[in-house]
Amino acid sequence: MPAEPTMLLVHSPLLTPSTWDALRPYLEAAGWRVAVPDLRPCLDAPSFHAAVCAAAVASVDGGTPSVVAGHSRAGAYLPGIAEAVGGDRLDVVFVDARLPYPGSSWVGSVPPERAAWLRKVAASGRLPRWGAWFPTGSLDGLLPDPEQRRRVLHDAPELPWEVVSEVLPESGGAWDSARRVYLRLSAAYEPAAELAEESGYLVRRRDADHLAMVTRPAMVAELLLSSVRARSTDHETGSEAAR
């Protein structure tokens, strides 16, 4: 019997692996083995990028995933993760995510006013937890279910400034040959989706919300599974092949 295909899911560094919990059963029911590394132990490593790549490799137990998907701020690390896990038939999926910025850092890749805000809120050397970035009650609309909101926000980390200011390297290997997919779930990420489209990614859109994998997991699972390459087809088959 052939081995189950493996899908590696990478959570935003601002949140926790729990953001993938509701989606995971749908993927497993479709025959996928799912790996979800916890990035929080990587936060105080000398290089967060290097530690994230190592955690991704460890999470697949020496195997090679068929799909690597990242949400939100995890998008910046997907090229390095793809290179680290290897493979010559890899789909890399950006789920309402930032596109990579090799040769720059998080703070160096945002508009000056946003960079100034990051420096201000990180005056203590760490960013506040993600939930504290918003006025009281403003996340109730995004996560109306109190239990979902508690799970998403529970144990969210305070990112060290070193993570925000780390310059990310260029990547090659499996990243160069990967088929790149962008799933736009919220209007805020439309500019990233448009840039991805211009860069040759396969782009699919849904009018949902940034945490739709939590609030609408069945929809996100269908979108993700229908977007990745069928295992039985050739890497270049189909008019929607992005690379």
C-alpha positions in Angstrom: 0.0 0.0 0.0 1.5 3.4 -0.9 2.3 5.8 2.0 -0.1 8.5 2.8 0.8 11.8 1.3 2.0 14.3 3.9 0.9 17.9 4.3 3.0 20.2 6.4 1.0 23.0 8.0 2.9 26.0 9.4 1.1 28.4 11.8 1.7 32.1 12.0 4.6 32.9 14.5 2.1 35.3 16.2 -0.3 32.4 17.0 0.0 28.7 17.8 -0.5 25.3 16.1 -4.1 25.4 17.3 -5.1 27.5 14.3 -4.9 24.3 12.2 -6.9 22.1 14.7 -10.3 22.5 13.1 -8.9 21.9 9.5 -6.9 18.8 10.3 -9.7 16.2 10.5 -10.9 17.2 7.1 -7.5 16.7 5.6 -7.0 13.4 7.4 -10.4 12.2 6.2 -9.2 12.9 2.7 -6.2 10.6 3.1 -3.5 13.0 4.1 -1.0 12.6 6.9 -0.8 16.0 8.6 2.3 17.5 10.3 2.0 20.7 12.3 5.3 21.9 13.9 5.1 24.2 17.0 7.2 27.3 16.2 7.1 28.7 19.8 10.2 26.9 21.0 12.1 28.5 18.0 11.5 32.0 19.1 14.6 32.5 21.2 17.0 30.6 18.9 19.9 32.5 17.4 18.1 32.4 14.0 14.4 32.0 14.1 14.4 31.2 10.4 16.9 28.4 10.8 15.1 27.0 13.8 11.7 27.0 12.0 13.2 25.1 9.1 14.7 22.6 11.4 11.4 22.2 13.3 9.6 21.6 10.0 12.0 18.9 9.0 11.7 17.2 12.4 7.9 17.3 12.2 7.7 15.1 9.2 9.9 12.3 10.8 12.4 12.1 8.0 9.8 12.0 5.3 9.2 14.4 2.4 5.9 16.2 2.4 3.9 16.7 -0.8 2.4 20.0 0.3 3.7 22.8 2.6 1.1 25.4 3.6 1.6 28.4 5.7 -0.8 31.0 7.2 -0.4 34.7 7.6 3.2 35.6 8.8 4.4 32.0 8.2 4.5 32.9 4.4 7.9 34.5 4.8 9.4 31.2 5.9 7.9 28.9 3.3 10.7 29.2 0.8 13.3 28.2 3.5 11.0 25.4 4.7 10.5 24.1 1.2 14.3 24.1 0.6 14.9 22.3 4.0 12.3 19.5 3.5 13.3 19.0 -0.2 11.4 17.0 -2.7 10.9 17.5 -6.4 7.1 17.5 -6.6 6.2 20.0 -3.9 3.2 22.4 -3.7 3.8 25.4 -1.5 0.5 27.1 -0.5 0.2 30.5 1.0 -3.0 30.7 3.0 -4.0 34.4 3.4 -0.3 34.9 3.9 2.5 37.4 3.5 4.7 36.7 0.4 8.4 36.1 0.9 10.8 39.0 1.3 14.3 37.5 0.9 17.1 39.9 1.7 14.9 41.9 4.0 13.2 41.6 7.4 9.7 41.8 8.7 10.2 45.4 9.9 12.2 46.2 6.8 9.5 45.0 4.4 6.5 47.0 5.7 5.6 50.7 5.1 7.5 53.2 7.3 4.5 54.0 9.5 4.0 50.3 10.2 7.6 49.8 11.0 7.4 52.8 13.4 4.4 51.2 15.1 6.2 47.9 15.5 9.2 49.6 17.1 6.9 51.4 19.5 4.9 48.4 20.7 8.2 46.4 21.0 9.8 48.9 23.3 10.3 46.1 25.9 12.1 44.0 23.3 9.1 41.9 22.4 5.9 42.4 20.5 2.8 42.1 22.6 0.6 39.0 22.1 -1.4 39.2 18.9 -4.8 39.6 20.7 -3.5 42.8 22.4 -3.0 44.5 19.0 -6.7 45.2 18.8 -9.2 47.2 20.8 -11.1 45.3 23.4 -13.9 43.3 21.8 -12.8 43.9 18.2 -11.9 40.2 17.7 -15.4 39.1 18.6 -16.5 39.7 15.0 -13.6 37.7 13.6 -14.0 34.9 16.2 -17.6 35.1 17.4 -17.5 31.7 19.1 -16.0 32.3 22.6 -14.4 28.8 22.7 -12.8 29.3 19.3 -11.5 32.7 20.4 -10.1 31.2 23.6 -8.3 28.4 21.7 -6.8 30.7 19.1 -5.5 33.3 21.6 -4.4 30.9 24.4 -0.6 30.8 24.8 0.0 33.1 21.8 3.6 34.2 22.1 5.3 37.6 22.5 7.8 37.7 19.6 11.3 38.8 20.4 12.4 41.9 18.4 15.2 39.7 16.9 12.5 37.7 15.0 11.0 40.9 13.6 14.4 42.3 12.5 16.0 39.1 11.2 16.9 39.3 7.5 15.7 36.3 5.6 18.0 34.5 3.1 17.4 33.6 -0.5 16.2 30.0 -0.9 16.6 27.5 -3.7 16.3 23.8 -4.1 12.7 22.6 -3.8 11.5 26.2 -3.6 12.7 26.9 -7.1 10.8 24.0 -8.6 7.7 24.1 -6.4 4.3 24.9 -7.8 3.2 27.9 -5.8 -0.4 28.5 -4.8 -2.1 31.5 -3.1 -5.4 31.1 -1.3 -6.9 34.5 -0.6 -9.4 34.3 2.3 -9.9 37.9 3.3 -10.0 41.3 1.5 -7.0 42.5 3.5 -4.8 40.1 1.6 -6.0 41.0 -1.9 -2.8 43.0 -2.6 -0.7 40.0 -1.8 -2.9 37.8 -4.0 -2.6 40.2 -6.9 1.2 40.2 -6.5 1.2 36.4 -6.3 -0.9 36.3 -9.5 1.6 38.6 -11.3 4.4 36.3 -10.2 2.8 33.2 -11.7 1.2 31.6 -8.6 -2.1 29.8 -9.0 -4.4 32.1 -7.1 -7.9 31.2 -5.7 -10.1 33.5 -3.8 -12.9 33.2 -1.2 -14.7 36.0 0.6 -14.3 34.7 4.1 -12.0 35.9 6.9 -8.4 35.7 7.9 -9.0 32.8 10.3 -11.3 30.9 8.1 -9.4 27.6 8.8 -10.8 28.1 12.3 -14.3 29.4 11.5 -15.0 27.7 8.2 -12.7 24.6 8.1 -14.8 22.6 5.6 -14.6 25.4 3.1 -10.9 25.9 3.5 -10.2 22.2 3.3 -12.1 22.0 0.0 -10.3 25.0 -1.3 -6.9 23.7 -0.3 -7.4 20.1 -1.5 -8.8 21.2 -4.8 -5.9 23.6 -5.3 -3.0 21.2 -4.8 -1.8 18.9 -7.5 -3.5 15.5 -7.8 -0.9 12.8 -6.9 -1.6 10.8 -10.0 -1.1 13.7 -12.5 2.1 15.0 -14.0 3.7 18.1 -12.4 3.1 20.1 -15.5 -0.4 18.9 -16.4 -3.2 21.3 -16.5 -3.8 24.8 -17.7 -3.6 26.1 -14.1 0.0 24.9 -13.4 1.7 27.9 -12.0 5.3 27.0 -12.7 
